[in-house]
Amino acid sequence: MTYENLDSKLVNSLLGDGRASLRSLAEELDVSVTTISNHLADLEDGGVIDGYTPRVDYGALGYDVTAIIQLKVEGDALPEITDRLRGHRQMTSVYEVTGDYDVTAVGKFKDTDGMNEQIKALLTDPDINESNTSVVLNAVTENEQFELELEAEE
């Protein structure tokens, strides 16, 4: 086998089964275990693969409320606000964005009371000028990853 697209194929295989053994990956991709080990180490060292984590269904654990929180922030306070949001354990995503708001955050909560408490705590910050919160009614797709495209082999 040529090694063309090997890294992409390796990533795609791990997206399908993040717990696959080096041996099973080598068999699937028709290369040696050493080759898989070396390429995997390169992908990890290069930051392409950034850990191996379980996919958690927070709803099954009682976190039934997903909120999308948008914030308008004083310009120079943006890094401080995003760092603070990142520090909240129930915030699953924090983005600096363009448009009407400066920050969009996604949080998981057990109930609307917990969500309300956290939002009210945020709004006490004088650097937050405005907020808009939406509660997700139905998560059609969430935290999905996608397979990498393979270049045409010659």
Helices and strands as residue ranges (DSSP letters): H 6-16, H 22-29, H 33-45, G 58-61, E 65-73, G 75-77, H 78-87, E 91-96, E 103-109, H 112-123, E 128-135
